[in-house]
Amino acid sequence: MFIKSLKVINRAEEEARKTIQLAQDNANEVIKAAHQVGKDTIASTVARAEYEINHLTQTMDHKVTEEAMELASTIANRQATLRARAERRLEAASMIIVERIVNV
């Protein structure tokens, strides 16, 4: 009976070791899978962020180009206005100079 009890105890201990080992193996697989899911999630998030950054950069470049063209147009209009006014004043000044020379 003593030997039989020892065999039952040994068998129970062996089954417990196998169960523990199986649980550890399963836990390791779950951890490995969780790590992979985490890596995949991070990679996906980084890829999406890079896409959004590129999209925003392109959008901003387009807006900046439009604003620069609008500003250039405004400056060209102002320049033309100032040039026309300067030419009128130059013409008026020329007339005054000619008038003074003639009247002297």
C-alpha positions in Angstrom: 0.0 0.0 0.0 2.9 2.4 0.8 4.4 1.8 -2.7 1.0 2.2 -4.3 0.6 5.5 -2.5 4.0 6.7 -3.6 3.2 5.7 -7.2 -0.1 7.7 -7.1 1.8 10.7 -5.5 4.5 10.4 -8.2 2.0 10.2 -10.9 0.1 13.2 -9.5 3.3 15.2 -9.3 4.2 14.2 -12.8 0.8 15.3 -14.1 1.1 18.5 -12.1 4.5 19.2 -13.7 3.1 18.5 -17.2 0.1 20.8 -16.5 2.4 23.5 -15.2 4.7 23.1 -18.2 1.7 23.2 -20.6 0.4 26.3 -18.8 3.8 28.0 -19.1 4.1 27.1 -22.8 0.6 28.4 -23.4 1.4 31.6 -21.5 4.6 32.1 -23.5 2.7 31.7 -26.7 0.1 34.2 -25.6 2.9 36.6 -24.6 4.6 36.1 -27.9 1.3 36.7 -29.8 0.6 39.8 -27.7 4.1 41.2 -28.5 3.5 40.5 -32.2 0.1 42.3 -32.1 1.8 45.2 -30.3 4.5 45.4 -33.0 2.0 45.2 -35.8 -0.1 47.9 -34.1 2.9 50.2 -33.7 4.0 49.6 -37.3 0.5 50.3 -38.6 0.2 53.5 -36.5 3.6 54.7 -37.7 2.6 54.0 -41.3 -0.7 55.9 -40.9 1.1 58.8 -39.2 3.6 59.0 -42.0 0.8 59.0 -44.5 -1.0 61.8 -42.7 2.2 63.8 -42.4 2.8 63.5 -46.1 -0.8 64.4 -46.9 -0.7 67.4 -44.6 2.7 68.5 -46.0 1.3 68.3 -49.6 -1.8 70.2 -48.5 0.3 72.9 -46.8 2.7 73.1 -49.8 -0.3 73.7 -52.1 -1.8 76.3 -49.8 1.6 78.1 -49.4 2.0 78.0 -53.2 -1.5 79.5 -53.7 -0.8 82.2 -51.1 2.6 83.0 -52.6 1.0 83.4 -56.0 -1.8 85.6 -54.6 0.8 87.7 -52.8 2.9 88.0 -55.9 -0.2 89.1 -57.8 -1.0 91.7 -55.1 2.5 93.0 -55.2 2.5 93.2 -59.0 -0.7 95.2 -58.9 0.7 97.6 -56.2 3.9 97.9 -58.2 1.9 98.8 -61.4 -0.2 101.3 -59.4 2.9 102.9 -57.9 4.7 103.0 -61.3 1.7 104.6 -63.0 1.5 107.2 -60.2 5.2 107.8 -60.4 5.1 108.3 -64.2 2.2 110.8 -63.8 4.2 112.7 -61.2 7.3 112.5 -63.3 5.3 113.9 -66.2 3.9 116.7 -64.0 7.4 117.4 -62.7 8.8 117.6 -66.2 6.0 120.1 -67.2 6.9 122.2 -64.1 10.6 122.2 -65.0 9.9 123.0 -68.6 7.6 125.8 -67.6 10.2 127.3 -65.2 12.9 127.1 -67.8 10.7 128.8 -70.4 9.6 131.5 -67.9 13.1 132.2 -66.7 
